[in-house]
Structures are given as structure tokens and as C-alpha cells.
Amino acid sequence: MKPLLNLPLLACLISAPTLSAEPVATVPLYSDPLLELDIDESENRYQFERSSLRALNVQDPIEGVNRRIYRFNAQFDRYVYLPVVRTYAWATPRPVRAGVSNVFNNLGEIPNLGNSLLQGKFKRSGQTTARLLFNSIFGLAGIFDVAGKMGLPRQKEDFGQTLGVWGVPPGPYLVLPFLGPSSLRDGTGRTADWVLEDYVNYMHSRDVMNDYQATWGIWAIDLRYQTPFRYGALDSPFEYDQVRYLYTKLREFEVDN
């Protein structure tokens, strides 16, 4: 149940503040190509040299199609999705919103657990199993995140990551309608995660959602509510290139960890 794919983490990469007052010498996980972009200080700050964007190159053979889908997603998000989410946030008390998010996150522990096992992360599998049991039993079907308060944070794993751990390359970059950044490998992985959740049908959740179709709408609204990413947040004419690069590097980091 993660169609906007890791956009919360992507947003964190884009907007995370510096917490230390004094610089500390560290070895970066990977170079920051944004620092390599040539900017003419005498001109408007948007006057980038287009040729410098080769630093952001990612395998994107259908870039033209992807860019059109990206623009469509941005417009849909601005004029349809976010207005609905804002109305939901305005009309619903915070404790109710938190409970709804916790329930859907608890159901999402099923693919987290399965993929942790497939990746050989047995310690993480044990923690995820504990989260699932504690929140399902003591958290009233996941309404309350009691496991989080016990020091068991949620750790997301998906089949796209599993394929990466197994050595499957990401393949070409894709932008999926409504769903956002992806790749051939991650798109395949998302489908597998959905099949797993449907097959397990934990706490008859799929039966309930299929019987009461409105719950799918609530799920979609909550998904966007939990996603801090905002189109246009980079305030850059090259947002597509930067998001593509950051998404790709984020997925590399997740596969390696």
C-alpha cells in the first residue's frame, strides 16, 4: 500500500534542515551533483547552464513521455488531490486522522515483513513481526501505534528493494500516472506487494475494503496526507531532473541498507 512510493523520504532528502551548529567532517554517501551545476551569479538564480545537467543523468529512454506524465501528476495533485486532502485535514480531528493512518500503516506491515524475510534481514523481520502483533492486539487493530512507543519504529521494505538486493538492476526510470517516480524494477515490485497484501488479506482488510468501496477513497486520501512531498517545492525549472536523480539515489541507498 505505498503507491506514491517513498516520496516522504524523498521530501526529507529535499528539505531536511542542518541540525549541527558546527560543521563536522564526514564522508558523503555519494557526491552532490547539484553543487556541480554552473550558476551565473550575475544573472537570475534560475539561469543554469543546461549542459551542466548531465551531472543528473539517469537512464530515462522515454523522457518525453515521463515529463508529460510528471506535468499531469503535478496538475492533478494541485487542483484535485491536495484540495481534497486539505478538506479532510480541516474536517477531521487530529486523533482520528492519526488513527486512520496507523490502521493503514499496520496493514502495510505485511509486505514489510515478507520483504524483510526475502532479503535475509531477520532482525528487522522480528521487529516488524513484533510491531504487527503489538499494534494489532494492544493497539486495537492498529488504531494506536503502541509498538512505536515501545521503541519499535516502522521500517518499510518493498519487493522493488528485494529485487535490488537480489541483484536485479533498476532498469529505465518511469513516472507512473498518479503514482509518481518509479522504475521498471520498482513498478514490478509494487505489483508483487499488492498481490501479497491481497493474498494474505490480513484481518480481512481486503474483504472489508472491497465490500465498502469508500474505504479505498479514505486510503487514497490518507496516503497523500502522510506524504510531505509537494510539486514545485524545489522552486526550480529543472525539478523533473532533480527529483529523478534524488529518487534514483534514494532507492540505491534503500537497497544497500
N, C-alpha and C positions, 0 to 999 in steps of 0.2 A: 504493500500500500504506500508506494512512495513515488508517484508519478512526477513530481517536479524535481525529482532526483537530487538530492544533495544541495539544492540551492541554498538552504540555510547555511551550510558550511561554506559554500561559495560566497555568500554575502559576508560571512565573517572574514574571509580572505580579503575581500574588497574593502571592508570598513573597519577592521579591528584597530583600536587605538593603541598607542605606545604606552605601556604601563610603567616602565622604568624611567626614573629621573635622570640616570646617568647611563651613557652608552656602555654596553658590555660586548666585548669581542666574542663573536660566535661564528661558527662555520655554517653558511646558509645551506639549506637543503637543496636548493637549485638557484641558479642566477636569476636576477630580476630583470627581464628584458625591457620592462617599462622604463628602466633607467637608461637604456641604450637608445631610446627614441630621441632623435635630434629635434630640439625646440629652438626656434629663433627668439631669443629673449626680447628683441626689439619689436616683435610683432605680437598679435593676439596669441594667447597661450594655446589656441587650437591649431595654430599653423605648424602642424607636424610635417616632417618630410615623409611622404607616403612610402618611399623606398625603405625607410627605416623599419617599417612594419614587418620586414622579413624576419625580424627577431621574434615575432609572434607566430611564425609559420606552424601550422598543424595540418595533417593530412585531411584535406577538405575538397574532394574532387567534384562535389555538387554544390559548391559555394553559392552559386547564383540562386539555386532553389532554397538552400538553407537560409540565406539572407531574407528572402521573401517570407518564409515561414516565421523567421525571427520577428520581422516587422508586424506580421499578422498577430503573433502571440503578444507583442507589446501593445498593440491597439486593443485587442480583446481584453487584456489584463487591465488596461487603463479605463476603458469605457464600460466593461461588463463585470469582470471578475472582482476587481477591487471595490467597486461601489457596493456590490452585494456583501462582500466581506466586512466592509465598514459598517453597513447597516446591521449585520449580525453582531458585530462587536458593540455597537451602540445599544441594541435592543436586548442583549443577553447579559446577565450579571457575570462578573469575572469568575466566581466559583463554578458556575455552570459551564462556562467556556473551558475552564481548566479540566473539569470532569470529562467533558466530551473529548478533549484532546488526549487525556490519559487513557480513555477506553480504546480509542483507535490506535494509540501507541502500543497498548498492551497486546492488541491483536497482531500488530506488526512484529511482535517478538517471535512469531512462528518462523518467518523467513530468516530473521536474525539468528535464531538457534540453529536452523538447518544449515545455513551457510557457514556458521562458525565451526560446526562439525565437519563439513566438507573441506574446509580449509585447514583442518587439524589444529584449530585453536581451542583446545579442550578446556583450558582455564576459563576462557571467555564463554565457552558453551555452558559451563557450570554456573557462571554468574548470570547468564541470560535465563537459564532454567530456574534459578532461584528467583529472579525478578518476575518471571511469568507466574510462578506458583504463589509468591507472596502477594503480588498485586491482584491476582485472580481471586484468591481466597480472602485475604485480610483487607484488600483494597476494594472489595465489593465489585467484582468483575472488572477491575481496573479503573474504577472511578477515581480512586485515590492512589497516588504513587508512593506507597509505603516503602517499597524497595529502595527508591531513590533516597529517602530519608534515612535508610539503614546503611547507606554508603555503597549502594549497587547502582551506578549510573547506567543509563541506556546506551548500548553500543551497537550501532547499526552495521549490518553486514547484508550484502545482496549477492545474487548469483553472478552479476557482472564482475564483482570483485573476486568471487570464487573462480570464475573462468580466467581472470588475470593471474591469480595465484597458481593456477594450473599451467600457465604459460601461453594462454591464448592472447594474441595481440588485440588491441582495441579496435583495429580496423578504421574505416573512414569516419570522420566526425559527422554527426547528424543533428539537426534541430527538428524535433518532433512537434506536430501541431498540438497546442495546448500544454504539452508536457515539458518542452524546453530542451536544453542541451543534452546530448546523448552520443552514443557511438554505436556501431554495428554490434559490438560485443555487449554493451550495456543495454541496448534495446532488446536483444535476445534474453539477457539476464532478467530484465524486468518481466518479460512474459513468463519465464520459468517461476519467478517468485509469485506471480498471480496464480499460476496453476497450483503451486504448493499450498497457498492460503485457501484456495477453493477446495482442494482435495482434503486438507486437514479439517476445514470447517470448524475451527476451534470455538467452543461454547455455542455451536450452531449459529455463528455470526453470519455466515453466508446465507443460510436459510432465512434468518431474520431480515437481512438487507434485501434479499430478493422478494420476500413477502411484503415488505414495507419499503417501496421504492424511494420514498422521501429520505430514507436514511443515506442513500447514495449521494443525494444533494448535500446533506449535512456533512458527510465525509469529505466531499469536494471543497466545501466552504472551510471546514476545519483545516484541511491540507494547506490551503492558501493562507489561512490565518496564522499557521505555525511557520510560514516561510517568510523570512525578513527581506529576501531579495526584492529589489524594485528596479524595473526597467528605467533607464535614464539616470540611475544613481551615480554612475561614473562621470556623468556630465562631460562626455567625450564623443566626438564624431566617429571614433573608432571603437565604440563599445562592443560591437559584434566580435572584433578581433581579440579584444582583451578578455571578454567572457569566454570565448572559445579556448584561449590559452589557459586561463585560470581553471576552467573546468577540467581540461586535459591533465594539468599538473596536479589538481586535487585528486583525480582518480588514480594517478600514478602513486601518489602518497598513500591513499587508502589501500591500494593493493599491496604496497610494501609494508603496511602496518596492520 
